[in-house]
Each structure stands twice: as structure tokens, then as C-alpha cells.
Amino acid sequence: MNTAYPSFIIPTLSVSNGAAAIEFYKQAFGAEVLGGNTDPDGSTVAELSIEGARIVVADESPDHGNFAPEVLGGISVRIGLMVANPDALAERAVAAGIKTVYPVADQPYGYRLGHFIDPYGHHWEIGKPL
């Protein structure tokens, strides 16, 4: 095991319109673009940082088995975004157009957390441990 470089996971969100999704995440979550690329065919991929948490947003690629939630009719993974002030971030996201499943509140399992669905079909649980 290499202890000089810690392991971590960066989820990639497949979306139907990468450029628009990146702009939405910037507006909703204050995401910063760390880097990215747009191919000649217009497909876009970018790595984003949301308060230090990293994600990749990419146009779906059916040839590689990567589909947007709208195409699949659902999701298999929820994204848990743990931040210092989940109420403020959720409020910002709602103002940008995210749909509330349930608002941020103290949960009996030890988190202050709410559940939201972005315009691209991805589910976000925005919260923090109590």
C-alpha cells in the first residue's frame, strides 16, 4: 500500500448535456471547473470541485455503456455531498432548479441531511454528520 498518496473515489456523472450540466453545478453548488475537454463532436467532460469534493461530469457515451439517468429511467447511486452548511447549499441548489425529495433536517440516523434530484436525474443527499 502506498501511504504517500491516499486513495479516493471520484464519481463520474453521465449526463445528456455536459456543457449545460457543468453550468448548472456551478450555479447550484458553486462548483469550480478544475479541468476538462470538449471533443470535436461536442461531447464534454470536466472535473469539478464542490467545496473540495471532486466529481467528473461527462456527456453520456452509449458506445461505452455510460447512460444518463433519463435514458435509464432511474439511478443506481446517490451522491452524498457532506458540507459545512448543508442548509445554505441546499437553498442555493433549490434556487438553481434542483428538485426537493425531502428538505435538509436532522435525521434519526445521525445526519442533518436532505435529498434532492438535479435536472439531469442524479440524486444528491446534501448534509453533514450531527
N, C-alpha and C positions, 0 to 999 in steps of 0.2 A: 504494500500500500504506500502511495506517495503522499506523505503528510505535508509536503511543501505546497501542494496545490489541492485545496479542498474540492470534493465532488459536489456538484449541484445539478439541478434539473432546470432546463429552460423549456417550457411548453411552447409548441408552435400551434397557433390558431389558424386553421384553414378557413378562409372567408371567400365570399363571392365577388368582392370588390376591394382588393387590398389597399389601394390608394385612399378610398373613402373610409375604410375601417381604421387606417392609421390616423387620419384626421379626426375621426370620432374618438379614438382612445386618447388623443392629445387633448381634445376638448373635455371629455368626460372625466378622465383620470389625471390630467396634467402630464401625460406620458411624454418622454423625451425620446427622440429617434437617436439611437446610438450608431446606426449604420444601416445600409440597405442597398437594394439594386432593383432596377426596373429593366426587364428584358425587352428586346425589340418588339416582341409580340404584345407588350403592355403588362405582362404579369409582374407583380411586385412582391418583394419580400423585404422586411425590415425588422431589426431587433430594436425593441423599445425598453425603456426603463420607467417603471411606475414607483416612485418613492424608493428606488433601489432594487425593486423586484423586476426581474427581466422576463420578457416574453418575446416571441417571434410571431409576426403576423405575415401571412403569405396567401396569395391567391390560391384557390383550390387547384389541384392537379389530378384530375381523374385518371390520367395515364399512370400516375404513381400511387393510386389508391388514396389520395387525400381529397376529401369532400367537405364542403361547408355544411353546417348543421341544417340549413334549409333544404339541401338536397337529400340528406339522410333522414329528415323528418324527426330529428332529435339529437341528443348528445350522449356521450358515454363518460365524459369527465366534466366535473365542475371545477372552477378555478377559485381557490381560497386565497384572497388578497388580504393579508394581515397588515394593517397600517396603524399609525399612532392615533388617528382621529377618524374612525370609520363613519361617524355621523356626517362629518363635513365632506368626506369623499363621496359618500352615497348621495348627499344632497347635490353635489356638483354633477354626478353622473345622471341623476334624475333630471336635472335641468337640461342636460345634453340629450336626453331622449331614451335613457335606459328604462326598462320596464321593471316595476317592483313586484316581486313574488310575495315577499314579506319584508317590512322595513327593519332597519337596524334596531335591535332591542337586546336586553340581557336575556340570554338563553339558559335553560336549566342545565346544560352540559358545559357551562363554564366559559362561554364566549359572549361578547357583545357583537352581534352579527346580524346581517340582513342578506337576503337572497334576491338577485336581480338577473334579468336577461337582456343582453345587449341587442342592437338591431341586426346583428349578424347571427343570432341564435345561440351564442355562448352564454353559459350560466356563470355568474360571479357570486361568491359569498364574500362580502366585504365585512371585515370585523377585526377583533383583537381579543386576546385572552383577558378574562376578568382578573 
